[in-house]
Amino acid sequence: MTDKQMEVKFLGVRGSYNLSNTQSVKYGGNTSCIQIIIEDQIIFLDAGSGITKVEKPFNDFDIHILFTHYHWDHVLGLPFFSTLYAKNDKVHVKGMKPEHYSLKEVLRLLFNPPFCPIMWSKVQDKLDIEEIPEYGTFYIKNIKVETILLMHPGGALGYKITYNGISIVLLTDIELSKAFSSYESEREKLLKFVKDVDVLVMDAALTNEEYYGAVGSNKIGWGHSTMEECILLSEDAGVKKTYITHYLPYREDLQNDALEKDIKAKHPTVFLAKEDESLIFRACRS
Ligand SMILES: [Zn+2]
């Protein structure tokens, strides 16, 4: 009998920009970052402000940052990621080639005055930077990582991480929507990618009413999915547990609580992700 585990922690689940008020404590105000610990490997999916909460140098671990894309809410924590400065070894950074730039050029833009007092020259030797394909597979030791291109302005990468039979998929940011003619083909592609996974974490920032403009202006083309599309995808694909993420900044705790209550009444395996929530998945194979 082996007992291997994947530890998943939501460090930031807010989308677009940070939020700090007493009505948003439960779901949190930090932007996108998920920490995954497997054996002696730590993978951060994105480096939004959530990554700034990591205080340990983790010298006994290899550190990886996998970027979904380079909008501010997914990168702004990198200059303030203390592990980067405290750790002896390089931090391995991967992501797709950004529009008009190389990945290295985009990371350099996050440093240097007038936007940041930390000089890129102080940081660049600490990073091992690699551009990865939009559709591909690579390994971090015995952890399999697969990528998929998502519908989002400028594109974004979805990730599937599989270890010892445990699988987690992150789809953010993504606009899976019937408003686009590519809907059926996009959905088909995603269904295969998330088929039977243990955990799906998906950007489903909006309700149907918000997205299609029954409440306020419509949000078509903003790059984010509805909760309804997320649940449909997750159930059709046989996902075991689904966590909705990337809440828009105006969504406060009471609103999220009400949405989660409604959703869970019909879909008990769908949750709204909360900042600092930890999940442990064990694979027991006899
Ligand atoms: Zn985002």
py3Dmol code that shows the C-alpha trace and the ligand (Angstrom):
import py3Dmol

protein = """\
ATOM      1  CA  MET A   1       0.000   0.000   0.000  1.00  0.00           C
ATOM      2  CA  THR A   2       1.372   3.416  -0.926  1.00  0.00           C
ATOM      3  CA  ASP A   3       0.037   6.643   0.449  1.00  0.00           C
ATOM      4  CA  LYS A   4       0.996   9.625  -1.678  1.00  0.00           C
ATOM      5  CA  GLN A   5      -0.637  13.000  -1.392  1.00  0.00           C
ATOM      6  CA  MET A   6      -1.230  16.294  -3.144  1.00  0.00           C
ATOM      7  CA  GLU A   7      -1.740  19.305  -0.897  1.00  0.00           C
ATOM      8  CA  VAL A   8      -3.612  22.166  -2.498  1.00  0.00           C
ATOM      9  CA  LYS A   9      -3.988  25.618  -0.926  1.00  0.00           C
ATOM     10  CA  PHE A  10      -5.849  28.615  -2.332  1.00  0.00           C
ATOM     11  CA  LEU A  11      -3.641  31.649  -1.662  1.00  0.00           C
ATOM     12  CA  GLY A  12      -5.698  34.036  -3.767  1.00  0.00           C
ATOM     13  CA  VAL A  13      -9.090  33.586  -5.447  1.00  0.00           C
ATOM     14  CA  ARG A  14     -10.019  37.151  -6.383  1.00  0.00           C
ATOM     15  CA  GLY A  15      -9.987  38.282 -10.003  1.00  0.00           C
ATOM     16  CA  SER A  16      -9.095  41.559 -11.707  1.00  0.00           C
ATOM     17  CA  TYR A  17      -7.681  43.442  -8.700  1.00  0.00           C
ATOM     18  CA  ASN A  18      -7.210  43.233  -4.957  1.00  0.00           C
ATOM     19  CA  LEU A  19      -9.895  43.919  -2.433  1.00  0.00           C
ATOM     20  CA  SER A  20      -9.684  44.681   1.248  1.00  0.00           C
ATOM     21  CA  ASN A  21     -12.792  45.323   3.288  1.00  0.00           C
ATOM     22  CA  THR A  22     -14.673  43.780   6.175  1.00  0.00           C
ATOM     23  CA  GLN A  23     -17.308  42.344   3.821  1.00  0.00           C
ATOM     24  CA  SER A  24     -14.781  40.225   1.949  1.00  0.00           C
ATOM     25  CA  VAL A  25     -12.818  38.458   4.650  1.00  0.00           C
ATOM     26  CA  LYS A  26     -14.160  34.931   4.183  1.00  0.00           C
ATOM     27  CA  TYR A  27     -13.410  34.570   0.457  1.00  0.00           C
ATOM     28  CA  GLY A  28     -10.440  36.924   0.603  1.00  0.00           C
ATOM     29  CA  GLY A  29      -9.143  39.774  -1.490  1.00  0.00           C
ATOM     30  CA  ASN A  30      -5.834  38.459  -2.845  1.00  0.00           C
ATOM     31  CA  THR A  31      -5.562  37.693  -6.542  1.00  0.00           C
ATOM     32  CA  SER A  32      -4.872  34.392  -8.274  1.00  0.00           C
ATOM     33  CA  CYS A  33      -2.444  31.932  -6.763  1.00  0.00           C
ATOM     34  CA  ILE A  34      -2.768  28.252  -5.900  1.00  0.00           C
ATOM     35  CA  GLN A  35      -0.037  26.412  -4.017  1.00  0.00           C
ATOM     36  CA  ILE A  36       0.371  22.693  -4.655  1.00  0.00           C
ATOM     37  CA  ILE A  37       2.815  20.623  -2.601  1.00  0.00           C
ATOM     38  CA  ILE A  38       3.763  17.157  -3.821  1.00  0.00           C
ATOM     39  CA  GLU A  39       6.676  15.380  -2.129  1.00  0.00           C
ATOM     40  CA  ASP A  40       9.593  17.869  -2.314  1.00  0.00           C
ATOM     41  CA  GLN A  41       8.101  19.940  -5.137  1.00  0.00           C
ATOM     42  CA  ILE A  42       6.035  23.102  -4.697  1.00  0.00           C
ATOM     43  CA  ILE A  43       4.084  24.394  -7.662  1.00  0.00           C
ATOM     44  CA  PHE A  44       2.484  27.826  -7.646  1.00  0.00           C
ATOM     45  CA  LEU A  45      -0.159  28.251 -10.302  1.00  0.00           C
ATOM     46  CA  ASP A  46       0.154  31.983 -11.015  1.00  0.00           C
ATOM     47  CA  ALA A  47       1.783  34.684  -8.921  1.00  0.00           C
ATOM     48  CA  GLY A  48      -1.046  37.072  -8.136  1.00  0.00           C
ATOM     49  CA  SER A  49      -0.882  38.879  -4.795  1.00  0.00           C
ATOM     50  CA  GLY A  50      -1.722  35.599  -3.021  1.00  0.00           C
ATOM     51  CA  ILE A  51       1.895  34.482  -3.478  1.00  0.00           C
ATOM     52  CA  THR A  52       3.132  37.318  -1.262  1.00  0.00           C
ATOM     53  CA  LYS A  53       1.743  35.464   1.772  1.00  0.00           C
ATOM     54  CA  VAL A  54       4.345  32.718   1.401  1.00  0.00           C
ATOM     55  CA  GLU A  55       7.009  33.423   3.988  1.00  0.00           C
ATOM     56  CA  LYS A  56       9.180  30.318   4.005  1.00  0.00           C
ATOM     57  CA  PRO A  57      12.289  30.018   1.840  1.00  0.00           C
ATOM     58  CA  PHE A  58      11.460  26.310   1.311  1.00  0.00           C
ATOM     59  CA  ASN A  59      15.126  25.443   0.860  1.00  0.00           C
ATOM     60  CA  ASP A  60      14.402  21.709   0.924  1.00  0.00           C
ATOM     61  CA  PHE A  61      11.910  22.020  -1.936  1.00  0.00           C
ATOM     62  CA  ASP A  62      12.135  22.758  -5.639  1.00  0.00           C
ATOM     63  CA  ILE A  63       9.927  25.751  -6.434  1.00  0.00           C
ATOM     64  CA  HIS A  64       7.989  26.123  -9.682  1.00  0.00           C
ATOM     65  CA  ILE A  65       5.729  28.918 -10.882  1.00  0.00           C
ATOM     66  CA  LEU A  66       3.418  28.057 -13.771  1.00  0.00           C
ATOM     67  CA  PHE A  67       1.775  31.124 -15.277  1.00  0.00           C
ATOM     68  CA  THR A  68      -1.641  30.910 -16.901  1.00  0.00           C
ATOM     69  CA  HIS A  69      -1.171  34.347 -18.506  1.00  0.00           C
ATOM     70  CA  TYR A  70       0.227  37.765 -17.693  1.00  0.00           C
ATOM     71  CA  HIS A  71      -2.691  40.016 -16.773  1.00  0.00           C
ATOM     72  CA  TRP A  72      -1.899  41.955 -13.582  1.00  0.00           C
ATOM     73  CA  ASP A  73      -4.029  39.847 -11.254  1.00  0.00           C
ATOM     74  CA  HIS A  74      -1.877  36.805 -12.130  1.00  0.00           C
ATOM     75  CA  VAL A  75       1.616  38.340 -11.962  1.00  0.00           C
ATOM     76  CA  LEU A  76       1.668  41.278  -9.584  1.00  0.00           C
ATOM     77  CA  GLY A  77       2.888  39.273  -6.584  1.00  0.00           C
ATOM     78  CA  LEU A  78       6.127  38.096  -8.198  1.00  0.00           C
ATOM     79  CA  PRO A  79       8.354  41.041  -7.147  1.00  0.00           C
ATOM     80  CA  PHE A  80       7.134  40.564  -3.555  1.00  0.00           C
ATOM     81  CA  PHE A  81       7.480  36.776  -3.403  1.00  0.00           C
ATOM     82  CA  SER A  82       9.974  36.585  -0.534  1.00  0.00           C
ATOM     83  CA  THR A  83      10.986  32.985  -1.277  1.00  0.00           C
ATOM     84  CA  LEU A  84      12.554  34.261  -4.494  1.00  0.00           C
ATOM     85  CA  TYR A  85      15.114  36.231  -2.492  1.00  0.00           C
ATOM     86  CA  ALA A  86      15.562  33.880   0.468  1.00  0.00           C
ATOM     87  CA  LYS A  87      15.965  30.628  -1.392  1.00  0.00           C
ATOM     88  CA  ASN A  88      19.383  29.344  -2.392  1.00  0.00           C
ATOM     89  CA  ASP A  89      18.324  27.580  -5.594  1.00  0.00           C
ATOM     90  CA  LYS A  90      16.685  28.980  -8.698  1.00  0.00           C
ATOM     91  CA  VAL A  91      12.912  29.215  -8.993  1.00  0.00           C
ATOM     92  CA  HIS A  92      11.637  27.501 -12.143  1.00  0.00           C
ATOM     93  CA  VAL A  93       9.175  29.647 -14.083  1.00  0.00           C
ATOM     94  CA  LYS A  94       7.115  28.424 -17.012  1.00  0.00           C
ATOM     95  CA  GLY A  95       4.387  29.944 -19.147  1.00  0.00           C
ATOM     96  CA  MET A  96       3.329  30.376 -22.727  1.00  0.00           C
ATOM     97  CA  LYS A  97       4.935  32.945 -25.004  1.00  0.00           C
ATOM     98  CA  PRO A  98       3.148  36.263 -24.377  1.00  0.00           C
ATOM     99  CA  GLU A  99       1.827  38.369 -27.248  1.00  0.00           C
ATOM    100  CA  HIS A 100       4.565  40.633 -28.693  1.00  0.00           C
ATOM    101  CA  TYR A 101       7.158  39.692 -26.043  1.00  0.00           C
ATOM    102  CA  SER A 102       9.209  36.783 -24.784  1.00  0.00           C
ATOM    103  CA  LEU A 103       8.375  35.418 -21.324  1.00  0.00           C
ATOM    104  CA  LYS A 104      11.671  36.807 -20.018  1.00  0.00           C
ATOM    105  CA  GLU A 105      10.844  40.284 -21.353  1.00  0.00           C
ATOM    106  CA  VAL A 106       7.429  40.237 -19.713  1.00  0.00           C
ATOM    107  CA  LEU A 107       8.865  39.213 -16.342  1.00  0.00           C
ATOM    108  CA  ARG A 108      11.468  41.969 -16.626  1.00  0.00           C
ATOM    109  CA  LEU A 109       8.647  44.509 -17.099  1.00  0.00           C
ATOM    110  CA  LEU A 110       7.430  43.694 -13.574  1.00  0.00           C
ATOM    111  CA  PHE A 111      10.664  45.022 -12.072  1.00  0.00           C
ATOM    112  CA  ASN A 112      12.762  48.223 -12.195  1.00  0.00           C
ATOM    113  CA  PRO A 113      11.738  51.867 -11.489  1.00  0.00           C
ATOM    114  CA  PRO A 114       9.469  53.715 -11.907  1.00  0.00           C
ATOM    115  CA  PHE A 115       7.018  50.861 -11.169  1.00  0.00           C
ATOM    116  CA  CYS A 116       9.122  48.796  -8.784  1.00  0.00           C
ATOM    117  CA  PRO A 117      12.177  49.588  -6.664  1.00  0.00           C
ATOM    118  CA  ILE A 118      13.582  46.069  -7.098  1.00  0.00           C
ATOM    119  CA  MET A 119      16.011  45.829  -9.990  1.00  0.00           C
ATOM    120  CA  TRP A 120      15.608  43.050 -12.535  1.00  0.00           C
ATOM    121  CA  SER A 121      19.401  42.593 -12.447  1.00  0.00           C
ATOM    122  CA  LYS A 122      19.025  41.446  -8.826  1.00  0.00           C
ATOM    123  CA  VAL A 123      16.430  38.860  -9.737  1.00  0.00           C
ATOM    124  CA  GLN A 124      17.149  37.485 -13.184  1.00  0.00           C
ATOM    125  CA  ASP A 125      19.798  34.980 -12.073  1.00  0.00           C
ATOM    126  CA  LYS A 126      17.331  33.560  -9.544  1.00  0.00           C
ATOM    127  CA  LEU A 127      14.876  32.570 -12.225  1.00  0.00           C
ATOM    128  CA  ASP A 128      15.051  29.636 -14.585  1.00  0.00           C
ATOM    129  CA  ILE A 129      12.635  30.758 -17.326  1.00  0.00           C
ATOM    130  CA  GLU A 130      11.081  28.511 -19.946  1.00  0.00           C
ATOM    131  CA  GLU A 131       8.373  29.107 -22.528  1.00  0.00           C
ATOM    132  CA  ILE A 132       6.080  26.115 -22.975  1.00  0.00           C
ATOM    133  CA  PRO A 133       3.659  25.146 -25.760  1.00  0.00           C
ATOM    134  CA  GLU A 134      -0.054  25.955 -25.676  1.00  0.00           C
ATOM    135  CA  TYR A 135      -0.792  22.244 -25.961  1.00  0.00           C
ATOM    136  CA  GLY A 136       1.847  20.005 -24.439  1.00  0.00           C
ATOM    137  CA  THR A 137       3.024  17.687 -21.699  1.00  0.00           C
ATOM    138  CA  PHE A 138       6.048  17.939 -19.439  1.00  0.00           C
ATOM    139  CA  TYR A 139       7.163  16.378 -16.177  1.00  0.00           C
ATOM    140  CA  ILE A 140       8.306  17.823 -12.884  1.00  0.00           C
ATOM    141  CA  LYS A 141      10.017  14.716 -11.501  1.00  0.00           C
ATOM    142  CA  ASN A 142       7.168  12.170 -11.469  1.00  0.00           C
ATOM    143  CA  ILE A 143       4.420  14.827 -11.710  1.00  0.00           C
ATOM    144  CA  LYS A 144       2.777  15.057 -15.121  1.00  0.00           C
ATOM    145  CA  VAL A 145       1.752  18.516 -16.315  1.00  0.00           C
ATOM    146  CA  GLU A 146      -0.434  19.061 -19.390  1.00  0.00           C
ATOM    147  CA  THR A 147      -1.420  22.372 -20.974  1.00  0.00           C
ATOM    148  CA  ILE A 148      -4.364  23.592 -23.029  1.00  0.00           C
ATOM    149  CA  LEU A 149      -5.068  26.977 -24.638  1.00  0.00           C
ATOM    150  CA  LEU A 150      -8.118  28.796 -23.205  1.00  0.00           C
ATOM    151  CA  MET A 151     -10.476  31.411 -24.635  1.00  0.00           C
ATOM    152  CA  HIS A 152      -9.431  34.700 -22.989  1.00  0.00           C
ATOM    153  CA  PRO A 153      -8.270  38.025 -24.431  1.00  0.00           C
ATOM    154  CA  GLY A 154      -4.614  37.386 -25.313  1.00  0.00           C
ATOM    155  CA  GLY A 155      -5.051  33.682 -24.494  1.00  0.00           C
ATOM    156  CA  ALA A 156      -4.383  31.782 -21.281  1.00  0.00           C
ATOM    157  CA  LEU A 157      -3.059  28.344 -20.432  1.00  0.00           C
ATOM    158  CA  GLY A 158      -5.066  25.743 -18.557  1.00  0.00           C
ATOM    159  CA  TYR A 159      -3.062  23.200 -16.556  1.00  0.00           C
ATOM    160  CA  LYS A 160      -3.708  19.588 -15.601  1.00  0.00           C
ATOM    161  CA  ILE A 161      -1.425  18.193 -12.904  1.00  0.00           C
ATOM    162  CA  THR A 162      -1.440  14.452 -12.321  1.00  0.00           C
ATOM    163  CA  TYR A 163       0.456  12.610  -9.630  1.00  0.00           C
ATOM    164  CA  ASN A 164       0.034   9.016  -8.600  1.00  0.00           C
ATOM    165  CA  GLY A 165      -3.529   8.886  -9.936  1.00  0.00           C
ATOM    166  CA  ILE A 166      -4.587  12.218  -8.376  1.00  0.00           C
ATOM    167  CA  SER A 167      -5.457  14.931 -10.883  1.00  0.00           C
ATOM    168  CA  ILE A 168      -6.244  18.632 -10.613  1.00  0.00           C
ATOM    169  CA  VAL A 169      -7.109  21.028 -13.426  1.00  0.00           C
ATOM    170  CA  LEU A 170      -6.935  24.818 -13.293  1.00  0.00           C
ATOM    171  CA  LEU A 171      -8.870  26.720 -15.965  1.00  0.00           C
ATOM    172  CA  THR A 172      -8.347  30.441 -15.474  1.00  0.00           C
ATOM    173  CA  ASP A 173      -8.950  32.819 -17.037  1.00  0.00           C
ATOM    174  CA  ILE A 174     -11.499  31.379 -19.427  1.00  0.00           C
ATOM    175  CA  GLU A 175     -14.599  32.504 -21.277  1.00  0.00           C
ATOM    176  CA  LEU A 176     -16.531  29.395 -22.226  1.00  0.00           C
ATOM    177  CA  SER A 177     -19.640  30.903 -23.725  1.00  0.00           C
ATOM    178  CA  LYS A 178     -22.456  30.243 -26.147  1.00  0.00           C
ATOM    179  CA  ALA A 179     -21.996  33.830 -27.335  1.00  0.00           C
ATOM    180  CA  PHE A 180     -19.085  32.571 -29.476  1.00  0.00           C
ATOM    181  CA  SER A 181     -19.377  30.412 -32.594  1.00  0.00           C
ATOM    182  CA  SER A 182     -16.476  28.273 -31.328  1.00  0.00           C
ATOM    183  CA  TYR A 183     -18.464  27.263 -28.221  1.00  0.00           C
ATOM    184  CA  GLU A 184     -19.137  23.629 -29.169  1.00  0.00           C
ATOM    185  CA  SER A 185     -15.570  22.899 -30.263  1.00  0.00           C
ATOM    186  CA  GLU A 186     -14.095  24.668 -27.206  1.00  0.00           C
ATOM    187  CA  ARG A 187     -16.394  22.741 -24.900  1.00  0.00           C
ATOM    188  CA  GLU A 188     -15.538  19.439 -26.561  1.00  0.00           C
ATOM    189  CA  LYS A 189     -11.834  20.130 -26.102  1.00  0.00           C
ATOM    190  CA  LEU A 190     -12.325  21.055 -22.448  1.00  0.00           C
ATOM    191  CA  LEU A 191     -14.514  18.022 -21.743  1.00  0.00           C
ATOM    192  CA  LYS A 192     -11.666  15.738 -22.785  1.00  0.00           C
ATOM    193  CA  PHE A 193      -9.153  17.721 -20.724  1.00  0.00           C
ATOM    194  CA  VAL A 194     -11.156  17.616 -17.478  1.00  0.00           C
ATOM    195  CA  LYS A 195     -12.714  14.148 -17.944  1.00  0.00           C
ATOM    196  CA  ASP A 196     -12.951  12.345 -14.593  1.00  0.00           C
ATOM    197  CA  VAL A 197     -10.402  14.564 -12.805  1.00  0.00           C
ATOM    198  CA  ASP A 198     -10.480  14.737  -9.015  1.00  0.00           C
ATOM    199  CA  VAL A 199     -10.522  18.527  -8.821  1.00  0.00           C
ATOM    200  CA  LEU A 200     -11.450  21.274 -11.250  1.00  0.00           C
ATOM    201  CA  VAL A 201     -10.711  24.870 -10.283  1.00  0.00           C
ATOM    202  CA  MET A 202     -12.322  27.208 -12.797  1.00  0.00           C
ATOM    203  CA  ASP A 203     -12.788  30.905 -13.410  1.00  0.00           C
ATOM    204  CA  ALA A 204     -16.558  31.277 -13.214  1.00  0.00           C
ATOM    205  CA  ALA A 205     -16.649  34.860 -12.098  1.00  0.00           C
ATOM    206  CA  LEU A 206     -20.140  35.659 -13.297  1.00  0.00           C
ATOM    207  CA  THR A 207     -23.729  34.535 -13.003  1.00  0.00           C
ATOM    208  CA  ASN A 208     -25.791  34.097 -16.179  1.00  0.00           C
ATOM    209  CA  GLU A 209     -27.717  37.284 -15.326  1.00  0.00           C
ATOM    210  CA  GLU A 210     -24.522  39.306 -15.013  1.00  0.00           C
ATOM    211  CA  TYR A 211     -22.924  37.815 -18.116  1.00  0.00           C
ATOM    212  CA  TYR A 212     -25.843  38.313 -20.470  1.00  0.00           C
ATOM    213  CA  GLY A 213     -26.788  41.722 -19.053  1.00  0.00           C
ATOM    214  CA  ALA A 214     -30.030  41.007 -17.189  1.00  0.00           C
ATOM    215  CA  VAL A 215     -28.214  42.768 -14.335  1.00  0.00           C
ATOM    216  CA  GLY A 216     -26.110  45.745 -15.485  1.00  0.00           C
ATOM    217  CA  SER A 217     -24.336  45.787 -18.852  1.00  0.00           C
ATOM    218  CA  ASN A 218     -23.458  42.481 -20.466  1.00  0.00           C
ATOM    219  CA  LYS A 219     -19.979  41.060 -19.870  1.00  0.00           C
ATOM    220  CA  ILE A 220     -19.568  39.222 -23.165  1.00  0.00           C
ATOM    221  CA  GLY A 221     -15.944  39.379 -24.259  1.00  0.00           C
ATOM    222  CA  TRP A 222     -14.572  40.176 -20.809  1.00  0.00           C
ATOM    223  CA  GLY A 223     -12.860  36.781 -20.747  1.00  0.00           C
ATOM    224  CA  HIS A 224     -14.717  35.086 -17.887  1.00  0.00           C
ATOM    225  CA  SER A 225     -17.192  32.227 -17.657  1.00  0.00           C
ATOM    226  CA  THR A 226     -20.468  31.870 -15.839  1.00  0.00           C
ATOM    227  CA  MET A 227     -21.041  29.575 -12.889  1.00  0.00           C
ATOM    228  CA  GLU A 228     -23.716  27.823 -14.950  1.00  0.00           C
ATOM    229  CA  GLU A 229     -21.236  26.909 -17.728  1.00  0.00           C
ATOM    230  CA  CYS A 230     -18.674  25.762 -15.174  1.00  0.00           C
ATOM    231  CA  ILE A 231     -21.165  23.447 -13.441  1.00  0.00           C
ATOM    232  CA  LEU A 232     -22.384  22.028 -16.741  1.00  0.00           C
ATOM    233  CA  LEU A 233     -18.842  21.278 -17.875  1.00  0.00           C
ATOM    234  CA  SER A 234     -17.885  19.762 -14.558  1.00  0.00           C
ATOM    235  CA  GLU A 235     -20.925  17.471 -14.366  1.00  0.00           C
ATOM    236  CA  ASP A 236     -20.720  16.347 -17.996  1.00  0.00           C
ATOM    237  CA  ALA A 237     -17.038  15.513 -17.521  1.00  0.00           C
ATOM    238  CA  GLY A 238     -17.577  13.541 -14.304  1.00  0.00           C
ATOM    239  CA  VAL A 239     -15.353  15.821 -12.207  1.00  0.00           C
ATOM    240  CA  LYS A 240     -15.321  14.733  -8.550  1.00  0.00           C
ATOM    241  CA  LYS A 241     -14.983  18.150  -6.910  1.00  0.00           C
ATOM    242  CA  THR A 242     -15.259  21.591  -8.489  1.00  0.00           C
ATOM    243  CA  TYR A 243     -14.090  24.894  -7.032  1.00  0.00           C
ATOM    244  CA  ILE A 244     -15.272  28.140  -8.560  1.00  0.00           C
ATOM    245  CA  THR A 245     -12.709  30.947  -8.417  1.00  0.00           C
ATOM    246  CA  HIS A 246     -11.747  34.414  -9.740  1.00  0.00           C
ATOM    247  CA  TYR A 247     -14.528  36.431  -8.099  1.00  0.00           C
ATOM    248  CA  LEU A 248     -14.980  39.913  -9.427  1.00  0.00           C
ATOM    249  CA  PRO A 249     -14.025  42.554  -6.876  1.00  0.00           C
ATOM    250  CA  TYR A 250     -17.562  43.682  -6.130  1.00  0.00           C
ATOM    251  CA  ARG A 251     -18.619  40.211  -4.936  1.00  0.00           C
ATOM    252  CA  GLU A 252     -18.748  40.252  -1.142  1.00  0.00           C
ATOM    253  CA  ASP A 253     -18.926  37.364   1.317  1.00  0.00           C
ATOM    254  CA  LEU A 254     -22.698  37.403   1.820  1.00  0.00           C
ATOM    255  CA  GLN A 255     -23.302  37.311  -1.935  1.00  0.00           C
ATOM    256  CA  ASN A 256     -20.844  34.451  -2.379  1.00  0.00           C
ATOM    257  CA  ASP A 257     -22.417  32.573   0.544  1.00  0.00           C
ATOM    258  CA  ALA A 258     -25.866  32.907  -1.026  1.00  0.00           C
ATOM    259  CA  LEU A 259     -24.579  31.749  -4.418  1.00  0.00           C
ATOM    260  CA  GLU A 260     -22.819  28.751  -2.867  1.00  0.00           C
ATOM    261  CA  LYS A 261     -25.927  27.782  -0.909  1.00  0.00           C
ATOM    262  CA  ASP A 262     -28.053  27.821  -4.080  1.00  0.00           C
ATOM    263  CA  ILE A 263     -25.464  25.898  -6.077  1.00  0.00           C
ATOM    264  CA  LYS A 264     -24.851  23.242  -3.418  1.00  0.00           C
ATOM    265  CA  ALA A 265     -28.554  22.520  -3.055  1.00  0.00           C
ATOM    266  CA  LYS A 266     -28.473  21.071  -6.570  1.00  0.00           C
ATOM    267  CA  HIS A 267     -24.784  20.327  -7.069  1.00  0.00           C
ATOM    268  CA  PRO A 268     -23.243  19.101  -3.805  1.00  0.00           C
ATOM    269  CA  THR A 269     -19.755  18.621  -5.281  1.00  0.00           C
ATOM    270  CA  VAL A 270     -19.423  22.245  -6.408  1.00  0.00           C
ATOM    271  CA  PHE A 271     -17.875  24.777  -4.001  1.00  0.00           C
ATOM    272  CA  LEU A 272     -16.781  28.387  -4.012  1.00  0.00           C
ATOM    273  CA  ALA A 273     -13.053  28.531  -3.288  1.00  0.00           C
ATOM    274  CA  LYS A 274     -11.999  30.446  -0.202  1.00  0.00           C
ATOM    275  CA  GLU A 275      -8.645  32.078   0.360  1.00  0.00           C
ATOM    276  CA  ASP A 276      -6.404  30.052   2.722  1.00  0.00           C
ATOM    277  CA  GLU A 277      -8.522  26.918   2.318  1.00  0.00           C
ATOM    278  CA  SER A 278      -6.373  23.773   2.138  1.00  0.00           C
ATOM    279  CA  LEU A 279      -7.311  20.472   0.546  1.00  0.00           C
ATOM    280  CA  ILE A 280      -5.431  17.212   0.802  1.00  0.00           C
ATOM    281  CA  PHE A 281      -5.890  14.459  -1.742  1.00  0.00           C
ATOM    282  CA  ARG A 282      -4.434  11.049  -1.052  1.00  0.00           C
ATOM    283  CA  ALA A 283      -3.883   8.307  -3.543  1.00  0.00           C
ATOM    284  CA  CYS A 284      -4.043   4.888  -2.004  1.00  0.00           C
ATOM    285  CA  ARG A 285      -3.020   2.143  -4.386  1.00  0.00           C
ATOM    286  CA  SER A 286      -2.692  -1.383  -3.060  1.00  0.00           C
TER     287      SER A 286
END
"""
ligand_1 = """\
1
ZN
Zn -7.649 37.180 -14.092
"""
view = py3Dmol.view(width=600, height=400)
view.addModel(protein, "pdb")
view.setStyle({"model": 0}, {"cartoon": {"style": "trace"}})
view.addModel(ligand_1, "xyz")
view.setStyle({"model": 1}, {"stick": {}})
view.zoomTo()
view.show()
